[in-house]
């Protein structure tokens, strides 16, 4: 069920279900919403292409609807929180003063112009986004708390690039372009004018669709632990990452998680190669070496027919983890048979669900 954002009464939020165009952006955000452990979404593109609108709209679909913006001038203590050492010395107990990471828990943390943040702050932000835990240590005192959020960062490359090491730590990335289709531009303008004219009526008309999307996020999250990948899926991931000449294996891990999130969203019974193909460009966009050619554009996969990858049903079940960790390989043959890990499912056209 959609949890209203407290500030909605002061600043009505444009509904996610009313977004027009920018399909890759919407898909990337939904994948990150299903499995925030993917590590966040980095978006580049011109102004007025719905980057912040989409991020704010996504927050409404999450269980607690938090939307937190990280200002460019934020300090490390503002981001992570701090320990009140004076209180600890006087009262003999640790008191934690929460930061922006704590406020963003179970919601969206939005960073505009992330490339202008100091590198150490970006590094810490990405570490927490991937791990789901914020650890604050000061003068020998340590405190940690859950900080599981969907990280959405935007940047303008003309104003400076992120170091490759930081780029690689963003799970998904994409570059938006201006709207070139006349019909799409007109549809966007009409929707925006209708929303501005009467936000409450506009939101009320889409309440059922919003409710269904929010329920789909909850359902997909619950289904992550039951999905695994087979050898064909793993081989496809490996082939794509090798062709892109990526550094390390983070791309492989993120691609498997993203494919699983897609499979869970679709309600598929197993992860298939088509799920991998559907998310590959989001994973490789910012990791592909200049000399590596980009693969052809992949069309969205169709809805699962129930018979695909049935062999995966016999795969060993993965460990259920609320943060959506990938299932480990079977205890035996870890070195010789590491490919036997469960697969993830894709997005696609599904029958409409009742609200």
C-alpha angles and dihedrals in degrees: 000000000000112000110214116236111240093231093053092098090057097038114018112218122233106241119250090224090060096056112120124205127349092095093172090055093050092047093048092050093049091049090052090047091054093047113015087179087078084088108246139291125271115202127190125182147106124301118277097033096120098258098137093031091057094046092051091046091052091058090065090061093056124091096256101023096223117164115186126179120208108215119220092240095054118134126223090255091052090052102043102022125236142245119251098229093177090060090045092054095045100039101026093236136098117248118191122210105208121231134200092287091060092047091052094054111132090005142068126295109201123198118186116202092007089176089069094058118099110268095240090055092049091047092053092045093052092046092056092043091057098040100038091221129099116205119193118191125180131163093344094312119113132195130173135184139174114274107175111162142140107257115211118182129180130193145172108225090206088069095053139304131253115244111263090246091059094042090055092055093062105092099214132015138179141170119229125210133201118277107267101170110092094210092050093049091051092048091052093050093047092050092048094048091049090050094048092048095055115357096179095051091045091052093045091055090057098039094108092051091048091050091051092050092050091050090049090056091052092046093048093049090052091052098052096090094056095058126090138169131238132214094272091055093046091047091052092051091049093048093051094048093047091049089052090050092226123180116249125341102285089104090056092052094046092047091054091049093047092049089050092050089051091050091049091050091053093046091237120167094228142005115268137193090254089062090055092049091050094057101032098096092050089054098042101037094093097027102051114111116237092248094053116092118232115245121246118276111277120222118226113271119249122246114283114264095208095247100075118108093356088158087074091069089078094051116114112269116252125233112271111240125176089219090056099246115184114257114258123242118267112286091244124062091018092156100032100037105028092136091076097094126124121267136231132238134235141239117253145131110316131178112270113263126220114252 
